[in-house]
Amino acid sequence: MNTVEIKNLVKTYGDTVAVDDLSFALKQGEILGLIGPNGAGKSSTIKILLDFMRPDSGEVRILGQKMGEALKDRIGYLPEERGLYKRLTVIELILYLASLKGMGRNEAEERADRLLQRTGMYEYRDKKNKEMSKGMGQLIQFIVTVVHDPDLIILDEPFSGLDPVRTAAVQAIISDLRDRGKSVILCTHQMDKVEEICNRVLMMHQGRTLLYGDVLETRKQFRRNTVRVAAGGEIGDLPGVLERRPQNGAVELVLAPGSSPQAILDRLREDGIEIQHFEIVTPQLRDIFLELVGGEK
C-alpha cells in the first residue's frame, strides 16, 4: 500500500517553476530520502503534500485519500524552522501538542516518557523549554512530531544541532518507526544518513526529478571502472590502470576503457600480492549529487 502518491505535480511562483511535473510514491514501512540543492523544490513539495498551499496542477493522495482534517492527525511533521512555547515545561508542551492530535493524557504521557528516555531527555522533562539548548529543543520537537504515533512522518533536517549520541538515538527511533510499518520522508543535506537508513531516494533539481529509486541500486548505476584494493604488499605498475588514489590504507585504481576488475585481480594474484580487500567502487550519494548538480549547494 502506498502511503503517499504524488502525480504530475506543478507549482509556479510568477515566472519561476518551483515544482515541475513531479511524481513519486512512498510505500508503507519505507523511508524516502528527499535531497537536492537549495531551491530545488523540496520545501514546496512538502508544503503541497501537507496542504499548506495548493499546486497549480497534479494530484496528491495520502493513505489513499485527498487531504482532509482527519488525515492531518495521522501525520507528524518536523519543520526546518523550529519553535517552542518557552514558558511551558518539556512535558507540558509535549502533552499539550499531543492533545491537539487527539491523544488522551495517560497514553500521551506514557509514550512521551519512553521517547524522553530513549533520547536522553527524561531528566529534563520538568524543565522549562526556555532552559533548553538548541540541540535539546530539536529533540523535544522530534518527540512532539512522533508522540501521537502517526502513519506518515515528514522530517526536515531532524539531525540538525544534535551530538553523535543523540543523532544515533533519533536515527534508531526513525528506523524503529519504519519497522513498525510507518512511512517516513527524510529531507536532509546529510546524504550519509540517507544511505544509512533510507530505502529509496528522490533527488530534485530545479523542481524536477534527477534520481528516484532504491538507494543502493541508484548508487550502483553510477559505478565507474574503479576498484579499491587493500594489499599486504606494494602494488607495482599494472597494465590498464590510468590513475591511483591512496585512500585509508587502501588504493583506488581507475581502470582504462576495456580493462576489467577481474583482469586486475588476476594480475595481482599472478604477482603474488596478498589481497586483503578487493571491491568495485560504488560512489556515495554525495559524489553522485555533485556530479549531477555541478557542485551547487
C-alpha positions, 0 to 999 in steps of 0.5 A: 500500500502506498502511503503517499502518491504524488502525480504530475505535480506543478507549482509556479511562483510568477515566472519561476517553476518551483515544482515541475511535473513531479511524481513519486510514491512512498510505500508503507514501512519505507523511508524516502530520502528527499535531497537536492540543492537549495531551491530545488523544490523540496520545501514546496513539495512538502508544503503541497503534500501537507496542504499548506498551499495548493499546486497549480496542477497534479494530484496528491493522495495520502493513505489513499485519500485527498487531504482532509482534517482527519488525515492531518492527525495521522501525520507528524511533521518536523519543520526546518524552522523550529519553535517552542512555547518557552514558558511551558515545561518539556512535558507540558508542551509535549502533552499539550501538542499531543492533545491537539492530535487527539491523544488522551493524557495517560497514553500521551504521557506514557509514550512521551516518557519512553521517547524522553528516555530513549533520547536522553531527555527524561531528566529534563522533562520538568524543565522549562523549554526556555532552559533548553539548548538548541540541540535539546529543543530539536529533540523535544520537537522530534518527540512532539512530531512522533508522540501521537504515533502517526502513519506518515512522518515528514522530517526536515533536517531532524539531525540538525544541532544534535551530538553523535549520541543523540543523532544515533538515538533519533536515527534508531527511533526513525528506523524503529518507526519504519519497522513498525510499518510507518512511512517516513520522508527524510529531507536532509543535506546529510546524504550519509544518513540517507544511505544509512537508513533510507530505502529509496531516494528522490533527488530534485533539481530545479523542481524536477526529478534527477534520481528516484529509486532504491538507494543502493541500486541508484548508487550502483548505476553510477559505478565507474571502472574503479576498484579499491584494493587493500594489499599486504604488499606494494602494488607495482605498475599494472597494465590498464590502470590510468590513475591511483588514489591512496585512500585509508590504507587502501588504493583506488585504481581507475581502470582504462576503457576495456580493462576489467576488475577481474583482469586486475585481480588476476594480475595481482594474484599472478604477482603474488600480492596478498589481497586483503580487500578487493571491491568495485567502487560504488560512489556515495550519494554525495559524489553522485549529487555533485556530479549531477548538480555541478557542485551547487549547494 
